[in-house]
């Protein structure tokens, strides 16, 4: 996933998509890669249960919002890609 020698399994492959043209297809790819990263045990987020993921176009890339439960409590994560 990353170039870090000791932690290659950690990260999100969505970083590889930076600089791409915004399109509905690209949004779908980013959503899938984000959910993949959250489900990856190496990232240490196995207690998070995602219920929805949405990538929306912004001025400088996509804004990704993921809603779900963290240890049984509702949580929304938001980031830019």
N, C-alpha and C positions, 0 to 999 in steps of 0.2 A: 504494500500500500504506500509506504513512504520510503524515503531514502535513508532514514535513520537506521544505522547498523544494528543497534541493540533492540529497536522496537519496530521492526518492519511490518508487523501485522496490525499496527495501530494507525488509525487515520480514516480519511474519507476520500474515496476516489472521485468525488465531485470536484475536487480541486483541479483535476486534469481538464475539466470542462471550462475553466476560466477563459474569458475572451471570445467565447462563441456567440454567434448571433442569437438573440432571443427569439424563440419560436415555441409553439405549443409542444412540439416534439422534444425540444431541449428541456422544457419545464418538466415533462414526464420523466425524462432520463434523470434529471436532478432529484426528483422526488424518490425514484427507485434507489438511487445511490445513497441518498440520505437515510432512507429506511434500512438499507443494507449496513451502513456504518453503525446505526443505533443497535442493530441486532448482533453485530460482531462482538463476541465475548472479549476479545483483546482490548476493546475500547472501555471495558468496565462499566457498561451501562445496561447490563442484563436485567436490572430491576425496573427499567423503564419499559412500559407496554404501550407502544404507539397505537393510536386509534385513527388518526388522520394526518396527512402530510399534503401541504400545498405550496407550490412554487409560483410566485407571482412576479411579473416583470416590474422592475424598479428603474430608477434613473441610471444606476451603475451596476447592472446585473440583476439577479433574481433575489427576492426576499423569500426565504423558506421558513414556513411555520409548521411545526409538528405538535399535535395535541395528543395527550395520552395520560397515563397514570404512572407515578413514581412511588413505589412502595404503597400502592393503594390510594394515593392522593393525586388529585388532578394537577397537571402541569402542562404549560405551553412553552415550547422552545422556539426561538426566532433567531435567524441568522441570515447573513448575506453571502451569496456566491456569485 
